Amino acid sequence: MIELKNESHAKILNGFFYSNHGLLEVLPSCDSEDLYVRGFVAIRDFTQNSINFEDTEKIITSLIFSDSDQDYEIHLFIILFWITYLIGADKFNAANKLLSFASSLINKKTNSELKALFYFAEGFKESYQGNKIKREECFEKAINICAKNSSYFHWILSRCRLFYAELGQLVKFKEKYDVHGPIRKSSKNYPSYFAETVNDIETCNRVITNLDLEKIFNKSSSMDIRIYQKHEKTSYLVQGQLDLYENVYLDNEDAYADSTYFLIKNNKEKALAIIRDEIKRLPNLNLSAGLIYRAPVRAELANGNHEAAFQLIQKYRALGGWHYMDDFYLARVELLRGNREEATEQFNNAYHWCRYFNASQRLDFEIKLSYEIKPEDLWYLSQHLNEKNKGALQIKDSVSYKNHKYGIGRLIGKSQSTLLLKNLIKKYAPMESNILITGETGVGKDVVAKVLHEESSRRKEPYIAINCASIAESLLQSELFGHEVGAFTGAVSKRKGVFEAA
C-alpha cells in the first residue's frame, strides 16, 4: 500500500493499484476541490463524452506543468495515466514527450507499480504504432517488477493475456506466465474473460458463438464494448456468417472489415478499391492486432499485385509488427514472382508457426482467400513441406520468431570477422557491379549473396539463386532463357528462364 499525507491521493493510488475497484469508483469519495482529483474527473468526463479532448488536454497539461508544490506519486501517476489517452487520440508526439518526462522522474525509490505502469504506457504506445515485439518486452518488464500480490499485477497479466490472444499466440502467454497461476477474477480484469474467445477467433480453432460474446459483453464496461465489436465482426467473417455481418456491420465505416467481407465473397476488385481508398484517406496503416488488419496485403495479393503487397509487408516488419502469417503472404509474393523455391521456404515457416500456435485453421482460412494461387502451385507447396513439418513438430527457439531475419540481420554473431563481413556488405551492396564471393564449402556464401541483394537498391526485385554446377550442359540454355511447350522431349509446359524471372 502507498502511504501519503493527502488522503484523496492515497485513495486514488491504492484504489487503482491494490483494490478490485476501478478508478472511477474511487473518485466520488475524494476531495472534489483537490487539483489532481479534478484532473481525473476531467479524464472521466472525457471518456463519457461530456467534455471534449482539447479541453481535457488543457486541464491535464496545466496540472502536469504547474509550478505549485507537487505530490510525487500522484503527479507521476496522472502523467502515466494521461499518456494512454494521448496514444488513443493519436497524439504520439505529446505522448513521447510525457514518456520522456516521466522517465526522468522515476528513480530507485519509485513504487514498483508506478514503474510497471510506465512500462505498460511505453508498450501501449509502441504497439499502437505497430511494434508488437516492443510491447511484448514492456509487458515482461511490467510483470517482473510488479508486486505479485497486488491487484494491478493481475490487471497487467490480464491485459498481457488479451494482447497475445489478439495476435493468435495465447500459447506463448501460457508458456511464459501460467507459472503465476490463474488471473484473479474482478471487474478490472475483464480481458481475462475475453482472451480465450479472441484467440479462437484469430486462429480459427473453433466456432465462436454469439452466446460467447454476449457473456463477455455482460462483464464489460461500456467503454470497451467497441473492442469486442471488432472481434464480433471477425467472428462473423471467420464463420462465414455473412448475412449477420451485412445486417450489423457492413458499410459501418470499417474499411478493413468490409474489404475482408468482399474478398470472402470473391469480389476482389471491390475489396481492393475499399482498402486503397481507406489508405488514401488515412495513410498510416491500421496497426491493430487482429485478423482483419492484414486486409491491405490480402487484397493486393488476390489481385496479383505482388510488389504492392511486398511493400506493405515491409512496412509492418519495419515497425516491429511482424505476424507469423506474414510468412504465408511472402510465399504468395514469391509464387507471383515465379520463385517456387523461395515460396516453399516461406510456406514452411508459416506452416511451422501455424502448428506451433494451433492456427492450422487460420492457414486454411487464408488459403481460401488466396485466389491468385494456382492449384498446381498449392500442390507443389504441400508436397515440399520439410520433414519437421511433415512429421512431429520441432519447436524452434521463440527468439527466432521474434527476430525474423532480413538483410544484414541474417548474419548472426559479434566476432571481429563477422563485424568485418557486415561492414563489407554495407560497403558493396549499393554498388552497381558484379561481386565475387569466395569461401570454403559450407561457410554460407549463399547467405551472403542473399544479404547483399536485400541490402541493395534492387531489394524490391526478385532474388533468383541458381546452382550452376548442378545444371547439365544440355539444359543450360533452357535454365537461363526458358523454353516453350514441346521445345524438346519432356518439355510438357512453358517455363520462364532465370533471366526473365529476374
Number of C-alpha atoms within 10 A of each C-alpha: 12 12 11 14 8 12 11 20 24 18 19 24 23 20 21 22 24 18 18 19 16 15 20 14 11 17 20 11 10 16 15 13 8 12 13 23 20 18 21 21 18 21 26 17 15 18 14 12 10 11 14 14 17 9 12 19 18 11 16 21 14 11 19 19 10 10 8 8 6 14 13 11 18 20 18 22 21 19 20 25 16 21 26 17 18 19 21 13 11 13 14 17 11 13 24 16 12 19 20 12 14 18 15 9 13 16 9 7 6 13 16 15 23 22 23 24 23 25 24 26 25 23 24 23 25 22 22 19 21 24 22 27 18 19 24 19 13 23 24 20 17 25 23 13 16 22 18 12 9 17 25 26 23 26 25 22 25 23 19 26 27 25 25 21 28 25 20 30 25 23 16 16 16 14 9 10 15 13 8 11 8 12 18 16 15 17 14 22 22 20 25 24 20 24 22 17 23 28 28 23 28 25 26 23 16 13 13 19 13 12 9 13 18 12 12 18 17 10 16 19 11 11 9 12 13 10 10 18 14 15 22 21 22 23 25 22 22 24 15 14 12 19 12 13 20 14 9 11 19 19 12 10 10 15 23 20 27 25 29 29 26 19 23 19 13 16 15 21 15 16 28 24 15 20 23 18 12 20 15 10 9 10 10 10 17 18 17 18 21 21 25 24 18 24 22 27 22 26 29 23 27 23 16 19 16 21 18 15 23 20 13 17 21 15 15 20 17 12 17 21 24 22 24 21 21 22 22 24 26 24 24 32 25 23 22 19 20 19 20 17 17 21 25 26 19 23 25 24 21 23 22 24 23 21 16 17 17 19 25 19 17 21 17 12 16 16 16 13 19 22 18 15 18 12 9 9 15 15 10 15 19 15 11 15 18 16 11 12 16 14 9 8 13 12 11 11 8 9 8 9 14 16 13 15 12 13 17 19 12 14 17 10 10 9 9 9 10 13 14 12 15 17 12 12 20 16 12 15 19 14 11 10 8 7 11 7 10 9 8 7 7 7 10 13 15 14 14 19 17 19 22 24 21 19 18 18 13 14 14 12 13 18 18 16 14 11 7 10 7 8 13 10 11 8 10 14 13 19 19 15 14 18 17 13 12 11 13 10 7 8 13 11 10 12 17 16 16 18 11 11 17 14
